[in-house]
Amino acid sequence: MGPTESIIAIAVLAFIQILVHLVFFLHMNMSSSQRWNVVAFRGSP
């Protein structure tokens, strides 16, 4: 695997890790009780 493929793989895995943290540790999902947290995280309604 070359350096370009390694950087792409690391970036993809980092993005997946961010999603896992948001869903499983911060409990951010699209349920009605969490919707405002998701809107605030996005930055704009």
Helices and strands as residue ranges (DSSP letters): H 3-20, I 21-25, H 35-42
